[in-house]
Amino acid sequence: MSEFIEIRVEQGIGHIILNRPSKLNALSRDLVAELREALLGLENNQAVKVIILSGNGKSFCAGGDIDSMNKLKNQAEAAEWVEFVSGLTRQILELNKYVIAAIHGYAAGAGFSLALACDFIVAEREAKFALSFANIGLIPDLGLIKLLSERISPPLVKEWISTGKTITAEEALSYQMINRLAEGDVVQEAETFAEFIVNGPSVANKYVKYLVNTAPSLHHETALMQENTIQAILLQTEDHKEGVSAFFEKRKASFIGS
């Protein structure tokens, strides 16, 4: 049984809730291990079409656990810790299902990185994203520099990181860093946002995530070849046949994920 993670599955949505509220869900080794296991479990659960990641207590995630980092005795231990935690980013990016981050309170430091690794972000209007690394003499980790640079200009990334900027949810929306602001309960808003995924073609969505995430590193011809290969696969799926039937019958498609 998980100590720092809560999991539930409802109507095609897999919920993962960070549950270390006394530490503002800071990423300790145990929490990270449980989170990675939960992501793997929901990835393999055929009933789950999309994952919503949220946090209990006052904030989504306050970043890396300072107590854990203070216990690192040498560079080898530090390197092992950073690689272990950054595996979260790699896992979310490579997951074959969409992940929505539902942000309330603060997404600070590595918590901001975790949010950016997700495919979509829904945030409370009062939520804040804090680049607090410079305040403790560090650079962003868990892939934040690249993930943020894919959303805003490099000069702003450098300024924000080096000044330890805190970004409001409204600012984040204006920079197209997040998808939606929630006026009420952020998890409920994320569930509403997730409807197009739950009701959509999950096989096609899996490939969309892969193609978009890998597109920046590909030559145009390579990207075209990948699209062609995947489209040939999708043209033979039951979801495609159902979509075509629904089109001609003037009804909403009922996709089954195959």
C-alpha positions as CSV (number, residue, x, y, z in Angstrom):
1,M,0.0,0.0,0.0
2,S,1.3,3.4,-0.9
3,E,2.2,5.8,1.9
4,F,2.7,9.0,-0.2
5,I,0.5,8.4,-3.2
6,E,-3.2,8.0,-3.6
7,I,-4.6,6.3,-6.7
8,R,-8.2,6.0,-7.9
9,V,-9.7,5.2,-11.3
10,E,-13.1,6.7,-12.3
11,Q,-14.8,6.8,-15.7
12,G,-11.7,6.3,-17.8
13,I,-9.5,8.7,-15.7
14,G,-6.7,7.5,-13.5
15,H,-6.1,9.9,-10.6
16,I,-2.7,10.1,-9.0
17,I,-2.6,12.3,-5.9
18,L,0.6,13.3,-4.2
19,N,0.0,12.7,-0.5
20,R,2.7,14.3,1.6
21,P,0.8,17.4,2.6
22,S,2.9,18.1,5.8
23,K,5.9,18.7,3.4
24,L,3.8,20.3,0.6
25,N,4.3,17.1,-1.4
26,A,8.1,17.7,-1.7
27,L,9.7,14.9,-3.8
28,S,11.4,12.5,-1.3
29,R,12.9,9.3,-2.5
30,D,9.9,7.2,-1.3
31,L,7.4,9.6,-2.9
32,V,9.2,9.5,-6.2
33,A,9.4,5.7,-6.1
34,E,5.7,5.4,-5.4
35,L,4.8,7.9,-8.1
36,R,6.8,6.1,-10.7
37,E,5.2,2.8,-9.7
38,A,1.7,4.4,-9.9
39,L,2.4,5.9,-13.4
40,L,3.5,2.4,-14.6
41,G,0.4,0.8,-13.1
42,L,-2.0,3.2,-14.8
43,E,-0.2,3.0,-18.1
44,N,-0.8,-0.7,-18.1
45,N,-4.5,-0.4,-17.0
46,Q,-6.7,-0.7,-20.1
47,A,-9.5,1.1,-18.3
48,V,-7.5,4.3,-18.0
49,K,-7.6,6.7,-21.0
50,V,-5.9,9.6,-19.3
51,I,-4.1,10.4,-16.0
52,I,-4.6,13.4,-13.8
53,L,-1.8,14.3,-11.4
54,S,-2.7,16.5,-8.4
55,G,-1.6,17.0,-4.8
56,N,-3.3,16.9,-1.4
57,G,-2.9,19.8,1.1
58,K,-2.0,23.4,0.4
59,S,0.1,22.9,-2.8
60,F,0.7,20.7,-5.8
61,C,4.4,20.2,-5.1
62,A,7.0,22.3,-3.3
63,G,9.9,20.8,-5.3
64,G,12.7,18.5,-4.2
65,D,12.9,17.4,-0.6
66,I,15.6,19.5,1.1
67,D,16.1,16.9,3.9
68,S,16.9,14.2,1.3
69,M,19.3,16.5,-0.6
70,N,21.1,17.5,2.6
71,K,21.9,13.9,3.3
72,L,23.9,13.4,0.1
73,K,27.5,12.8,1.1
74,N,29.4,13.2,-2.2
75,Q,29.1,13.8,-5.9
76,A,28.4,10.2,-6.7
77,E,25.4,10.1,-4.3
78,A,24.2,13.5,-5.7
79,A,24.5,12.1,-9.3
80,E,22.5,9.0,-8.4
81,W,19.8,11.1,-6.7
82,V,19.4,13.5,-9.7
83,E,19.2,10.6,-12.1
84,F,16.6,8.8,-10.0
85,V,14.3,11.8,-9.6
86,S,14.7,13.0,-13.3
87,G,13.5,9.6,-14.3
88,L,10.0,11.0,-13.5
89,T,10.3,13.4,-16.4
90,R,11.5,10.7,-18.8
91,Q,8.7,8.4,-17.7
92,I,5.9,10.9,-18.2
93,L,7.2,12.1,-21.5
94,E,7.4,8.5,-22.8
95,L,4.1,7.3,-21.2
96,N,1.7,6.1,-23.9
97,K,-1.2,8.1,-22.3
98,Y,-1.8,11.8,-21.8
99,V,-1.1,13.2,-18.3
100,I,-2.8,16.3,-17.0
101,A,-1.3,18.3,-14.2
102,A,-4.0,19.9,-11.9
103,I,-2.2,22.7,-10.1
104,H,-3.2,24.4,-6.9
105,G,-1.1,26.4,-4.5
106,Y,2.5,26.2,-5.6
107,A,4.3,24.2,-8.2
108,A,7.8,25.2,-7.1
109,G,11.2,24.1,-8.3
110,A,11.1,20.4,-9.2
111,G,7.3,20.6,-8.8
112,F,7.2,23.1,-11.7
113,S,9.4,20.7,-13.7
114,L,6.9,17.9,-12.9
115,A,4.0,20.0,-14.1
116,L,5.8,21.0,-17.4
117,A,6.6,17.3,-18.1
118,C,2.8,16.6,-18.2
119,D,1.0,17.0,-21.6
120,F,-1.5,19.5,-20.3
121,I,-1.7,21.9,-17.3
122,V,-4.9,23.0,-15.6
123,A,-4.3,25.5,-12.8
124,E,-6.3,27.4,-10.2
125,R,-6.3,31.1,-10.8
126,E,-4.4,31.6,-7.6
127,A,-1.8,29.0,-8.4
128,K,1.9,30.0,-8.7
129,F,4.8,28.5,-10.6
130,A,8.1,29.2,-8.8
131,L,11.6,29.0,-10.3
132,S,13.3,28.8,-6.9
133,F,16.5,27.1,-7.9
134,A,18.7,30.2,-7.9
135,N,17.7,30.9,-4.3
136,I,19.6,27.8,-3.2
137,G,22.4,28.0,-5.7
138,L,21.2,25.4,-8.2
139,I,20.0,25.2,-11.8
140,P,16.6,23.7,-12.7
141,D,16.4,20.0,-13.1
142,L,14.0,17.3,-14.2
143,G,14.2,18.7,-17.7
144,L,12.8,22.1,-16.8
145,I,15.2,24.2,-18.9
146,K,14.3,22.4,-22.1
147,L,10.6,22.1,-21.3
148,L,10.3,25.7,-20.5
149,S,12.4,26.8,-23.5
150,E,9.9,25.0,-25.7
151,R,7.2,27.3,-24.4
152,I,8.8,30.7,-24.1
153,S,11.8,32.6,-25.5
154,P,15.3,31.7,-24.4
155,P,16.1,35.2,-23.1
156,L,13.0,35.0,-20.8
157,V,14.0,31.5,-19.7
158,K,17.4,32.8,-18.6
159,E,16.0,35.9,-16.9
160,W,13.3,33.9,-15.1
161,I,15.7,31.2,-13.9
162,S,18.4,33.6,-12.8
163,T,16.1,35.8,-10.9
164,G,14.1,33.0,-9.3
165,K,10.9,34.3,-10.8
166,T,7.5,33.3,-9.6
167,I,4.9,33.1,-12.3
168,T,1.2,33.6,-11.6
169,A,-1.3,31.3,-13.3
170,E,-2.7,34.2,-15.3
171,E,0.8,35.0,-16.5
172,A,1.4,31.3,-17.4
173,L,-1.8,31.3,-19.4
174,S,-0.8,34.5,-21.3
175,Y,2.5,32.8,-22.2
176,Q,0.6,29.7,-23.3
177,M,2.4,27.6,-20.6
178,I,-0.9,26.2,-19.4
179,N,-4.1,25.1,-21.0
180,R,-6.9,26.3,-18.7
181,L,-7.6,28.3,-15.6
182,A,-10.0,26.8,-13.0
183,E,-12.3,29.1,-11.2
184,G,-13.5,26.3,-8.8
185,D,-12.0,22.9,-7.9
186,V,-9.0,22.3,-10.1
187,V,-9.4,18.6,-10.2
188,Q,-13.0,18.8,-11.3
189,E,-11.9,21.3,-14.0
190,A,-9.2,18.9,-15.1
191,E,-11.8,16.1,-15.3
192,T,-13.9,18.3,-17.5
193,F,-10.9,19.1,-19.7
194,A,-10.1,15.4,-19.9
195,E,-13.4,14.6,-21.6
196,F,-12.1,14.9,-25.1
197,I,-9.4,12.4,-24.3
198,V,-11.6,9.9,-22.5
199,N,-14.0,10.0,-25.4
200,G,-11.4,10.2,-28.1
201,P,-9.4,7.6,-30.0
202,S,-6.8,6.5,-27.5
203,V,-4.5,4.7,-30.1
204,A,-4.3,7.9,-32.2
205,N,-3.7,10.0,-29.1
206,K,-0.8,7.8,-28.1
207,Y,0.9,8.4,-31.4
208,V,0.0,12.2,-31.3
209,K,1.9,12.5,-28.0
210,Y,4.9,10.6,-29.4
211,L,5.1,12.6,-32.6
212,V,4.7,16.0,-31.0
213,N,7.2,15.2,-28.2
214,T,9.8,14.0,-30.7
215,A,9.1,16.5,-33.5
216,P,11.7,19.1,-32.4
217,S,14.6,16.7,-32.8
218,L,13.6,15.3,-36.2
219,H,14.5,16.4,-39.7
220,H,11.3,17.2,-41.8
221,E,11.8,14.1,-44.0
222,T,12.1,11.8,-40.9
223,A,9.0,13.3,-39.3
224,L,7.1,12.8,-42.6
225,M,8.2,9.2,-42.8
226,Q,7.1,8.6,-39.2
227,E,3.7,10.2,-39.8
228,N,3.2,8.0,-42.9
229,T,4.1,4.8,-41.1
230,I,1.8,5.6,-38.2
231,Q,-1.1,6.7,-40.4
232,A,-0.9,3.4,-42.3
233,I,-1.3,1.6,-39.0
234,L,-4.2,3.8,-37.8
235,L,-6.1,3.4,-41.2
236,Q,-6.5,-0.3,-40.3
237,T,-7.8,0.2,-36.7
238,E,-11.3,-0.3,-35.4
239,D,-11.4,3.2,-34.2
240,H,-10.8,4.6,-37.7
241,K,-13.6,2.4,-39.0
242,E,-15.9,3.5,-36.3
243,G,-15.0,7.2,-36.9
244,V,-15.9,6.8,-40.6
245,S,-19.2,5.1,-39.8
246,A,-20.1,7.8,-37.3
247,F,-19.3,10.5,-39.9
248,F,-21.6,9.0,-42.5
249,E,-24.3,8.2,-40.0
250,K,-24.1,11.7,-38.5
251,R,-23.6,10.6,-35.0
252,K,-20.9,10.8,-32.4
253,A,-18.2,8.2,-32.6
254,S,-17.8,5.6,-29.9
255,F,-14.1,4.7,-29.9
256,I,-12.9,1.4,-28.2
257,G,-9.2,2.0,-28.3
258,S,-8.2,-0.6,-30.9
